[in-house]
Amino acid sequence: MAALTLARAGARVAVLEQQTIGWGASSRNGGMVSPGLKLATRKLFKQFDAELARELWQTSLDAIELIDELVRNEGIDCNWQRDGHLHLASKEAHFEAMRDNAAWFRDALGHTLRVVPSAELRSEIGTDKYFGGVIDDVSGALQPAKYVAGLAKAAAVAGVRLMEQCEVMHVARDRDTFQVTTTRGLLRAGDVIVATNGYTGQLLPELQRRVVPAGSYIIVTGPLHPDAQREISPSGRMFYDSKWFLNYFRLTPDGRMLWGGRNSLMPDADAIQSAQALRRQMVRVFPQLAEVPLTHSWSGRLGLTFDMLPHIGRIDGVHYALGYNGHGVSIATYLGREIGLLLSGAKSRSPFMDIPHPTRFFYDGQPWFLPLAARYFQARDLVS
Ligand SMILES: Cc1cc2nc3c(=O)[nH]c(=O)nc-3n(C[C@H](O)[C@H](O)[C@H](O)COP(=O)(O)OP(=O)(O)OC[C@H]3O[C@@H](n4cnc5c(N)ncnc54)[C@H](O)[C@@H]3O)c2cc1C
């Protein structure tokens, strides 16, 4: 998106990707697009002044409209549908908090969240495992590999050079330009944007210390009988639950269950073992899927930040945009446009560059603490 924005503004742009375009999280995510950032919106208002918090919230809505606009204007065929999402309470207390939250969203932001008590849940989802939920009609879903391919095509048509199997090994400042060393040769550039999110390596050690790679895992079943589809998801919504180790799931346009989550935060769990664990979680919620075969299991890397917020920044003159914390389909698109507008001079500021981008003294780029963090979140799921 950054490349497309810059190319349309008249710049000569190349995207350098170590694998194939979209190979990272962008082609393998759950395709769920919802308002807000990973940090809860009410916490934004506690952490920042009201004006900045409101601006950050509004960007999350604008980011969804941006997808709408791109799909329409660039003709991206990616099964984009706006059927809303249902946030499900895994415990009774979570439902009370959701109800309170819905009132806060209405009063503070004028944003409607529809509360669904447990007695009415069956009209939304084919399980009795939850204690109620809230619906946000603004949300949508897409097929991520088709979406990122559509963006790449638009960028290529706008004149962007897409360089695959082209790992960036080193970026060195050379007066007013940068010398970029890649596995396919040297390149000179006036500006460099790093957008490596959960795949951030040692290119900029100060950046690596600010983003933690964590794993997220997905399974997909074979196509379900149309009756089962209607029972499981009568309104075709996306679902996610209220646990720290949350599950996110939806039916795909061809009627399969796509079920995502994690057991640990480690990025490299075995695909068969993670599939077995995810399947157990799925069958606990939908016993009717016990006999349905799985056809796919995969994983990808999220880019976590210590403040659970995405950031635009600059280190040694090199620009970056990352840190989507598992909520990047719309937000990464938005920050891509934002950084493109900043570099082309069409904008002079972004709220994402106004917030400090923290690291921790104990993190040098090796996420040794992920197993401990996973235990901590599992314990919180038990008690809270
Ligand atoms: C399993 C999974 C499910 C998810 N589900 C959702 C969801 O439902 N909704 C949602 O909003 N978000 C979701 N996310 C998060 C979302 O996918 C990401 O936030 C978003 O795709 C990040 O986009 P990006 O372009 O910043 O990074 P990525 O798409 O991860 O791209 C980074 C790229 O950088 C490349 N790279 C790294 N280092 C170098 C180098 N030195 N040289 C060249 N190339 C390099 C990598 O190969 C990679 O392709 C999910 C993520 C995962 C992994």
The ligand as a Tripos MOL2 file, in Angstrom:
@<TRIPOS>MOLECULE
LIG
   53    58     1     0     0
SMALL
NO_CHARGES

@<TRIPOS>ATOM
      1 C1         -2.2360  -16.7170   11.2860 C.3       1 LIG1
      2 C2         -2.5290  -15.2400   11.3190 C.ar      1 LIG1
      3 C3         -3.8400  -14.8100   11.4000 C.ar      1 LIG1
      4 C4         -4.1200  -13.4370   11.4140 C.ar      1 LIG1
      5 N1         -5.4300  -13.0580   11.3820 N.ar      1 LIG1
      6 C5         -5.7330  -11.7340   11.2920 C.ar      1 LIG1
      7 C6         -7.0760  -11.3260   11.1490 C.ar      1 LIG1
      8 O1         -7.9960  -12.1330   11.0580 O.2       1 LIG1
      9 N2         -7.3340   -9.9930   11.1050 N.ar      1 LIG1
     10 C7         -6.3360   -9.0560   11.1650 C.ar      1 LIG1
     11 O2         -6.6140   -7.8450   11.1130 O.2       1 LIG1
     12 N3         -5.0320   -9.4300   11.2460 N.ar      1 LIG1
     13 C8         -4.7000  -10.7420   11.3050 C.ar      1 LIG1
     14 N4         -3.3910  -11.1210   11.3540 N.ar      1 LIG1
     15 C9         -2.3420  -10.0830   11.3100 C.3       1 LIG1
     16 C10        -2.1010   -9.5410    9.9050 C.3       1 LIG1
     17 O3         -2.0170  -10.5990    8.9940 O.3       1 LIG1
     18 C11        -0.7930   -8.7270    9.8910 C.3       1 LIG1
     19 O4         -0.8660   -7.7220   10.8710 O.3       1 LIG1
     20 C12        -0.5280   -8.0480    8.5570 C.3       1 LIG1
     21 O5         -0.6770   -8.9650    7.4970 O.3       1 LIG1
     22 C13         0.8810   -7.4520    8.5410 C.3       1 LIG1
     23 O6          1.1910   -7.0330    7.2430 O.3       1 LIG1
     24 P1          2.6710   -6.5510    6.8980 P.3       1 LIG1
     25 O7          2.6860   -6.2780    5.4460 O.co2     1 LIG1
     26 O8          3.0750   -5.4750    7.8390 O.co2     1 LIG1
     27 O9          3.6240   -7.7920    7.2560 O.3       1 LIG1
     28 P2          3.7350   -9.2290    6.5630 P.3       1 LIG1
     29 O10         2.5880   -9.5070    5.6640 O.co2     1 LIG1
     30 O11         4.0380  -10.2230    7.6200 O.co2     1 LIG1
     31 O12         4.9770   -9.0360    5.5970 O.3       1 LIG1
     32 C14         6.2870   -8.8780    6.0640 C.3       1 LIG1
     33 C15         7.1870   -9.3930    4.9480 C.3       1 LIG1
     34 O13         8.5190   -8.9480    5.1810 O.3       1 LIG1
     35 C16         9.3530   -9.8820    4.5340 C.3       1 LIG1
     36 N5         10.7360   -9.6580    5.0190 N.ar      1 LIG1
     37 C17        11.1830   -9.7350    6.2990 C.ar      1 LIG1
     38 N6         12.4920   -9.4270    6.3480 N.ar      1 LIG1
     39 C18        12.8910   -9.1470    5.0710 C.ar      1 LIG1
     40 C19        14.1290   -8.7720    4.4730 C.ar      1 LIG1
     41 N7         15.2360   -8.5930    5.2140 N.pl3     1 LIG1
     42 N8         14.1710   -8.5710    3.1330 N.ar      1 LIG1
     43 C20        13.0500   -8.7120    2.3690 C.ar      1 LIG1
     44 N9         11.8470   -9.0830    2.8800 N.ar      1 LIG1
     45 C21        11.7620   -9.2880    4.2210 C.ar      1 LIG1
     46 C22         8.7610  -11.2060    4.9230 C.3       1 LIG1
     47 O14         9.1730  -12.2430    4.0560 O.3       1 LIG1
     48 C23         7.2560  -10.9140    4.8680 C.3       1 LIG1
     49 O15         6.6730  -11.3640    3.6510 O.3       1 LIG1
     50 C24        -3.0620  -12.4820   11.3750 C.ar      1 LIG1
     51 C25        -1.7420  -12.9160   11.3070 C.ar      1 LIG1
     52 C26        -1.4690  -14.2810   11.2820 C.ar      1 LIG1
     53 C27        -0.0380  -14.7270   11.2000 C.3       1 LIG1
@<TRIPOS>BOND
     1     1     2 1
     2     2     3 ar
     3     2    52 ar
     4     3     4 ar
     5     4     5 ar
     6     4    50 ar
     7     5     6 ar
     8     6     7 ar
     9     6    13 1
    10     7     8 2
    11     7     9 ar
    12     9    10 ar
    13    10    11 2
    14    10    12 ar
    15    12    13 ar
    16    13    14 ar
    17    14    15 1
    18    14    50 ar
    19    15    16 1
    20    16    17 1
    21    16    18 1
    22    18    19 1
    23    18    20 1
    24    20    21 1
    25    20    22 1
    26    22    23 1
    27    23    24 1
    28    24    25 2
    29    24    26 1
    30    24    27 1
    31    27    28 1
    32    28    29 2
    33    28    30 1
    34    28    31 1
    35    31    32 1
    36    32    33 1
    37    33    34 1
    38    33    48 1
    39    34    35 1
    40    35    36 1
    41    35    46 1
    42    36    37 ar
    43    36    45 ar
    44    37    38 ar
    45    38    39 ar
    46    39    40 ar
    47    39    45 ar
    48    40    41 1
    49    40    42 ar
    50    42    43 ar
    51    43    44 ar
    52    44    45 ar
    53    46    47 1
    54    46    48 1
    55    48    49 1
    56    50    51 ar
    57    51    52 ar
    58    52    53 1
@<TRIPOS>SUBSTRUCTURE
     1 LIG1         1 GROUP 0 **** ****
